[in-house]
């Protein structure tokens, strides 16, 4: 067997593999013997089928199968031993001569290879991070949301701001008519029309002005798709059927228990402290996520690297055959390129810092996610074995794909943690309101 890698330019190469009969014949003969033991052919007892007959009947398929296995094994070994950094995997050259499987003894295979160069991480670039200031307005808003979320729904006779009004919505000059629910807090213009309404009242309004020309709000109110409501306009009549209002929940022990568990919080002072702590934790987590995205964007934007572009496009099409067209690849190629660059950056950080994820970390992370789903802080002693079994079953599903996904996520977290140590983070204090308005 002879394997050679001929570099054609800085990012492309051709891999050639030449197989002699001595390379594959022993494996083919061994497989023929195995078939002879298992084959069930009329006129022969099990295990007594002559090898020559098996070879005549199945020889070509066995040959093809064994050569493909041998190629995969040897090419992988060559790449690993020679530390060749590839984009994806080698792709068979489409210009190869047809193979005569019946008569050929020597086989030659050529593959196109995309090479990934060594990269230098632009760690000298600074990134912006945020410390979110939780002001009183944010706390007040949280209180209102909690009171509304856990409040009791009542049916008042007369509508007020914030109520939900059920009724029939009818297009004045058109065919549209439907029972619907209007959240008065989605009304942008003409709020006064929706206040003081009673059952049977009829109001008339311009639907686009009323909901601020917001197709999302119009789709919610009409039940139509955003594409359909894009062309919806004109005067509409609304006949009130009933009114719903959520009465604010009281700050009492029942509410404390619903939010934080039985007797975890027992006073309004402790409740306020817990709310502030929870909000701060949420914003800290979101700020950390934003910092991670800023780090990724900064490194990808500033990474200077030459990529095997045409090979990459071909590899995407071959590996996604039936799912991606050439047109879709061209349209989204910038996105695929950014993903490839980030993958190269991650691999470089892992290699330079010898980052690893242990099996114990994968299992423990999975169990912690399961605890969060069950809203539990820790595993009760009597459920430890069951939880271990659930975690192992989950990780083994989909041929181990869940395990790989969990492993890759934990590794990415370690990469980002290392980058946060290595890069200069310029901290900026920002209000909760301004943080919400940042583009994510």
N, C-alpha and C positions, 0 to 999 in steps of 0.2 A: 504494500500500500504506500502511496505517495501523496502527501498533502502539501500544497504550496499556496502562499498568499502573495499575490502580485498587486501592489498598490498602484493605481492608475492616476490618482491625483491626491491632494491633501485630505480628502474626505471619502474617497471611494477606492474599492479594491475588488479584485476577482479571486475567489477561492476555487482551486482546482483539486479534485480528488480522483486518483486513479486506483482502481481496485483490480488486483490480479486474482486468478482463480483460487490460489492458495489462501487468499484473505477470507473468502466467503464459503468455499466448498465444505470445510469441516462443519460449519454451522448449519448449512443446508442439509448435509447428510444426517446430522444428528436430529434435525427436525423431521426429516423423512422417516427415521426410525420411530420417533415419537408418534407420528401419524399412523404408522403400521400397527402400533400397539393399540391404538384407540379406534381406528377406522372400522366401520361396519359395512362390509361389501358382500352382496349376495354371492353365496358359493364358498365363502371363507369363514372359518371360525374366528371369533374375536381374538385379536392379537396374533393371528396367523396370516395376515395379508402380506404378500411378498412386497419387499421394498421397491422392486422395479415397477410393480403395478401402481403403487402409491406415487412414485416419481412421475410415471407417465400421466396419471390423472391429475395430480396436484403439484407437480414439480415446478411449473412456472410461477404459480401463486406463492409457493414457499420461497422460491428464489427472490422474487420481488420483495416479499415481506422481510426476509433476512437481510437483504442488501440495504433496505431502508432503515432497519434497526441499526445496522453496522455504521451506515453513514451518519446517522444522528449521534450515535455514541462517539465515534471517532472525531467528528467535527467539534462536538462539545468539548471533548478532551483537548483537542488542539488549541481551541480558543482559550480554554482555562489555563493550560500549561504555558502558553505564550502571552498571556495577559493581554489579549486583543480586546479593546473596548469597542463594542459594536452597538449600533442603533438597531434594536430589535433582534432579528436573527437573519442569517443568510437566506437569500431568495434564489431559487433555481433560475438560471438564465433561460429565457424563452427561445433562444436561437440554437439550442442543443440539437444534434442530430437524433433522429428516432432510434430507439434502442431495439435491437433484435434479441429479445430474451431467449429465443430458442437456440441461437447459434453462437452468440458472443460469449467469449470467455473473459475478456478484459473490458472493463467499463470505466468510462471517464465522465465525471460530473463537474459542471462549473456553476458557481453561485456568485451573484452580485452581493457585495458587502458594503454597508455604510459604516464608516469609521467615525468615532467620537474622539475629538482631541482632548488633551489635558486642558483643564481650565484653571484660571486664577480667580478666586472669589473676590468681588469688589467690596470687601469688608470695611473699607475706609469711608464708605458712604454712610451718612447719618440718616436716621429715620425718626419720624415724629410719633410720640406716644402721648396718651392723654390720662390726666387725673380728673375724674368727674366730681364736681362739687354738687352735693345733694342739698339743694336749698329748700326753704319751707314750702314754696309753691309745689315742688315735686312731691313732698310729703303729703300736702293737702290733697293733691290729685290722687295719690295712692289711697288715701282714706276714702275719698269719694268713690273710687272704683271698687274698693272692698265692700263698702256699705251697699253699693248698687248690686254687686255680684251676689252677695248673700242676703239681699233684701227680699221682702215678700211682694209678690205681684198682686196688685189690686185693680179693680175696674171702676174708675171714677166716672161721674156723669159728664163732667166738663174737662176738656183737654187743657194741658199746660205744656210749657216748654220742656222737652225731654221725654214726652210720652210717645207711645207707639199707637198709631191709629189704623185700625182695620177698616177696609171698605172696598168699594168698587171704583176702579179707575177706568175712565172711558175717554177715548179720543173724540174730540168734537167733530172734526172733519176727517174721518177715517174709520177703519174697521176694528181697531184695537179696543178690547174690553177685557178686564181681568180683575178677579179678587186679589187684593194686595195688602201689604203692611207698610205704612210709611213711618220711618223713624224720624221724628221731628228734628232731631239733632243733625240730620243730613240736609235739611232745608237751608239753602244759602240766601235766597231772596224771597221776601214776603212771609217772614216768620209769623207776623201778626195774623195772617189768614188761618194758621193752624192752631191758634190759641183761642180757647173759649168755645170750641166745637162740641156739639152734642149729637147723639144718635139721630140719623136722618138728615143732618145738615149736608148741604151741597156747596162746594167751593169750586172755583174755576181758576186755572193758572197756566202760564206758559211753562211747559215741562223742562225745557232746557235752562231757562233763567232760574227757575225754582231750585234746581239741583246743581247750579253752577256750571252747566255744560260739562258735567262729570259723567262720562260713560259708565264708569264703575258704579256710581250711585244710581244711575238710570237702570242699569242691568239688575241691580239689587231690588229696586222698586217694582220694575215691570216683570221680572222673571225671564227677560229675553237675554240673548247673548250680547256681548259687547259689540260684535260686528253688526248685529241687527239694530241695536239702539243708536249706533253711530249716525243712522239716517232718520232717527225718530225726532220729530219736532212739532211745534204748534200748540194749540190750546187743548187742555184736558179738563174733564170734570171728575171730581172725586166725591162720592157719597159715603158718609160716615156710617159704619156699622157698629163698631165698639171701640173703646179706648182702653189701653193697658198702661199701667204705671208701676214702676218698681219702687216701693217704699223703702227708704234707707234702713239698713239693719242697725240695731243698737249695739254700742260697744259694751258687751257684757261677756260673761264667762262662756256662754254658749258659742259666741263668735270666736273668742280666743281659742277654745278647744278645736273648733272646726279648722282654724288656720294652722295651729302649731301643735296640736295633740293635747290629750287630756292633762289639764293642770300644769302644762309647761309654762304658761303665762297666766298670772292671776290678778294683775293690777293694770290699770290704764297706763301707768308709767312704764311698766315692763313691756306692755304691748307696743307703746310708742318706740321704745328702744329697739325692740325686735324688728319692727317695721323698718326703722332707719338702717339697722344692720343688714337686713335682707336686701333692701334697695341698693345699698352701697356695694354689697357683694355682687349683685346682678350687674351693676354698672362696671365694677372692676373686671368682671369676667368679660363683658362686652368690649371694654377698652383693651383688654389683653388680646381678644380675638382680632380687633382692629389693628393692633400693633403687629400681630402675626401676618395679617394681610399686607400691611405696609412694608414689612421686611421682605416678603416674597416678591411684591411688585418692584421694590427698589433693587433687589439683587437681579431679578430677571431683566429689568429694563437696562441695567448697567453691565450685564454679562457680555463680554466680547468673545464671541465664538463663531467659528465657521462650521456650518452644518451641511450634511449631504442632502440637500433639499429635494432633488428629484428622486433619490432613493427613498427618502422619508415618505413622499407622496405615494410612491408605488407600494411601499410596505404597508401604509395605512389602508390602501385599497385592497391589497391581497389578504391582509389579516381581518378585514371587515367586509369581506365579499358578501354581497347581498344586503348589507346594512348601510354601506356608505357608497355614494356614487362619486365619480371624479369631480363633478360639479360641486357637490357638498364639501369635498375635501378642500377644493380651491377656496370656497367661500369661508370656511372656518380654519384655514391653514394657520393664520396668526395665532389663534387659540391653541392649536395643536403644538405649534412651535414653542409657545410660552410654557405649556405643560412639559414638553421635553426638556427645556432649559431648567425648569424647577427640579425635574427628576435628576438631572446632571448635578445640580447644586446639592441636593439632598445626599446623593451618593458620595460626593466629594467630602461633605461634612462628616458623614458616617465613617468614611475611610480614614480621614485625617485624625478624628477623635476616637476611633475604635468604639463607636457606639453599638450597643447590643440590646436586644430585648429578650428576656428569659421566658421560658414556658410559664413559670410561676407568675410573672407579671401579666402575661396574656390572660391566664385563668382568673387572677384576682381582679383585673380590670373588668372582665366579663361579669363576674359576680357582683361587683359594685354597681354596674349598670342595671343588673336585675334587681338589686335592692332598691335602686331609685325608682324603678317601674312599680314596685310594690309599696313605695313610700315608706321604706324601713331604713332605720339608721344602722342597724347591725343585724347579723344573722342569729336568730334564737338557736340555742344549743341543739334543740331537738330537730332543727331544720338544716343543720350543717351538711349532713350527708346528702340530703335531697338537693340542696343548692349546688353542691359539687357535681352531682349527677346531671342536673339541668345544664350547668355551665359546660361540662364536657360534651354532652349531647349536642348543644347548640354549636359549639366550636367544630364539631366533626361533620356537621351538616353541609350539604352542597359540595361533597368531596373535599372538605377542609377549607372551602373558600372563606367561611366565616372566620376561621382561625387566621388565615392570611390577612384578611381585612383588618382584624383587630391588631395583629402584629404590625402591619404597615402604619396604622394610625398611631400606635404607641411610639414607633420609630420616628415618625414625622414630628410628634410632640417633643421627643428628645432633640431632634435636629433644631427645631425652633427655639427650644430652651437654650441650646448651645449658642445659637446665633444672637439671641438677646444678650448673652454675656459678651460676645465678641464685637458687636456693633455698637456704635454710639447712639443712644436713644435720647432724643431731645424731648423732655417732658413738658407738656403744656396743660395748665389747669383750665378747665372748661366747665361751663354750667351744664346741667342735665338737659336743658332745653336746646342749647347749641349742639350738644352731643347727638341728640335725636335728629337734628337737621343735617348732620354730616352725611355725605353720600356713601352708602355701603355697597 
